[in-house]
Amino acid sequence: MKRVLIISPYFVPFNTADSQRIRMSLPFFKDFGWEAEVVCVNEKYTDLPKDDLLLQSIPADCIVHQVAAFSKKTTSKLGLGSLALRSLWFYYKTVMLLLQAKNYDLVYFSTTEFPVCILGRYWKKRFGVPYVIDMQDAWHSDYYQHKPKHERPKKYWFSYRLHRFLEPLAMQKCDGIISVSQAYIDVLHQRYPQLKSKPNAVIPFGAFEKDFEIARKNDAACLPAIQPKTDKVQIVYVGRGGADMQRAAELIFEVLKEALQEDTETFGRLHFNFIGTSYASENQARKTIVPVAAKSGLENLVTEITGRLAYYNTINTLLAADALLIIGSDD
């Protein structure tokens, strides 16, 4: 059986978006002849809330290696909080020892903590092990270059230049690309023509049947964030908000406003729930969808919860909804 070493700084019991693909796919590696091991950062080096039920979703025999990281309390004094940058040195040391001790056939990066991906190039040169990168999001992007400063992420000046420098280091020697979008692959092919001869695949995020089993089994503890079976038609969106999502919200509310003028009784029963719209802590999060609804005078038909739900509360919220909504960004 072949061996794959998976690099995912965030892993269970944390409910981060970039850890879900690996978590869901772990039970299936053996079906395709692969023995998978995960290398993540020890949970004590992150301040994210834990979601311990997620531990029930991974195989009991899964081998998980943990690395250390520099303390965020210390690095934040220098303006650095990134888990990728704090753990980079420790990933380098730990994976070096693993590659020396065992024969691995592939290193697989599945994370949006992109700076760790530069290590693949070094490990490949040292040990001859190929590496694949999972592009769950854009790494280096010009998207915010033409946006006003108040719409740019914090420390954008630094992160833009860092990613512009690091992305080529990882991509120039990469042996394959997985992506959630063909557009990401097209951009990488344009920047790095040598990747055109390498395997690539567009694999959208999936759903995991076992997650629904866990959610139902723990429904008393994992309550939905909406009140089901009311006189309202509960429409639910779970996911991030932000300035780049506001145009999609505008279109929905413009259509809803017109529909209300035609049939107030029917369309007035609709209630839109936008849940988990901010990654920021509770005291720093700001609503980005309700202000858009307010421009159309529809704020009474919209609820926005900025805080992220625990994973299985999210599933039970989706199951309790009358309809699900998916909106996209303008990038």
Secondary structure, 3 states (H helix, E strand, C coil): CEEEEEECCCCCCECCHHHHHHHHHHHHCHHHCEEEEEEEECHHHCCCCECHHHHHHCCCCCEEEEECCCCHHHHHHHCCCCHHHHHHHHHHHHHHHHHHHCCCCEEEEECCCHHHHHHHHHHHHHHCCCEEEEECCCCCCCHHHHCCHHHCCCCHHHHHHHHHHHHHHHHCCCCCEEECCHHHHHHHHHHCHHHHHCCEEECCCCCCHHHHHHHHHCCCCCCCCCCCCCCCEEEEEECCCCHHHHHHHHHHHHHHHHHHHHCHHHHCCEEEEEECCCCCCCCCCCCCCHHHHHHCCCHHHEEEECCCCCHHHHHHHHHHCCEECCCCCCC
